[in-house]
Each structure stands twice: as structure tokens, then as C-alpha cells.
């Protein structure tokens, strides 16, 4: 489970200055009121989306032991590119793209082994009986294991569309791929994911 969101990366190293080539509204000098507003915006993004980044890294196969460091790396990179964010468009595809790139770099390192996704953050719900909560956890475990059968590119499109509910044009734009490629990856991911769910449920005798 992630720690209470805090600007942990700021304690370890100074944050880089925000780029000034993509959004003129931020171009007011490093010490002016606009720069201060951009830092406030970043803090708000961090606090609002830390849990989402944590869950996304888990779904992309990042083991829990490394997830906090990589989450901080995601936000470090987001801070550097804060001037490129378009607040008139959905934020999750933009955020996901940073998590995807960080996860891709992590997984390319030979010393890292792919592990079971483990437990994703779950909000307790006192309104449900214990058996219902157990059913949800078991269903989530099946989803986690089925996701492991997808390669990272397919998994990214699948998670963004099927879990996060993002539309395909936004997904293609965030990942920097043609829309036709995004649809192709989604189609392959759905086929493989469904087959894996059936295999798991058949092996474990689930209804």
C-alpha cells in the first residue's frame, strides 16, 4: 500500500524548473507568481493522483518493493513536463504515459524479475458482508494474474481503456501511437486476457 501522499522527491533533490517552450501562460520567470502557481498545481496533481499512479504501476507489473521509488520518478518527470499538460483534456492518459515510460525502462533492466502484481489498494466497504469482500478480492486476483499474460504495450492500452475508461483517441495520443495500432493492441489484449481468465478459472474450479 502506498504511504500517505507527500512530495517525497522534493526532499531528496531540488525539483527542476518547469519547461517554458510549450505553454506561454507559465512563462513568467522562476520567482514570479505564475511559477508559484505552477508549483501549487503540481502539488495538487501529486496529492490527487498519487494513488492512481501507484495502482497503474502495479498493473504494469512493478513489484511493490520498487513501486514507491518509481512513483516518485513518475512525478519527477511530470514536473519537468508540467508546461505540456492540457487541462482541457482528460488527465489520466497524460499521467499514464509517464507511468508507462517509467515502467518500460524498469522492465528492460535484466536484473528485475516479473512478479505477481500483489494486492492493489482497496477501499474498505463496511456495507458489504465478508463473503462479498472475499469474492471481490478473488475476482481482483484473477484480473491481476490475467494482466500478467499481456505484454506491456498491450497491457497499457487494455488498462487505459477497460479499467480506466479512457477513449481510444486519447489513449493513442497519450502513448504516441497511431489509432489503428491502439485498436489492434486492444483487440489482441482482449483475446489473450479472456483466454487467460478462462484458463485460471478452469484450473481453480471457479464457476
HUKA-V935196 format. One line per field, one symbol per residue. ss: DSSP state (@ for helix, = for strand, . for the rest). phi: phi as a letter, one per 20 degrees, with the letter a starting at -180 (. if undefined). burial: + if it has 24 or more other C-alpha atoms within 12 Angstrom, else -. A space follows every 10 residues. Layout:
ss = ???
phi = ???
burial = ???
This chain:
ss = .......@@@ @@........ ...@@@.... ..@@@@@@@@ @@@@@@@@@@ @@@@@@@@@. ...@@@@@@@ @@@@@@@@@@ .@@@...... @@@@@@@@@@ @@@@@@@@.. .......... .........@ @@@@@@@@@@ @@@@@@@... .@@@@@@@@@ @@@....@@@ @@@@@...@@ @@@@@@@@@@ @@@@@@@@@@ @@@@...
phi = .ffggbffff febfffffgc dcbffeecnf deffffffff ffffffffcf fffgfffffe nefffdffff fffgffffff dgfefdfedg effffggfff ffffffffff fedfdgfmee gcegcffdff ffffffffff fffgfffffe ffffffffff eedemeefgf ffffemcfff ffffffffff ffffffffff fffemff
burial = -+--+-+++- ----+-+++- -----+---- ----+--++- -++-++--++ ++++++++++ ++++-+++++ ++++++++++ +++++----- ++++++++++ ++++-++--- ---+--++++ ---------- ---------- -+++++++++ ++++++++++ +--+-+++-+ +++++----- -++-++--++ -++---+--+ -------
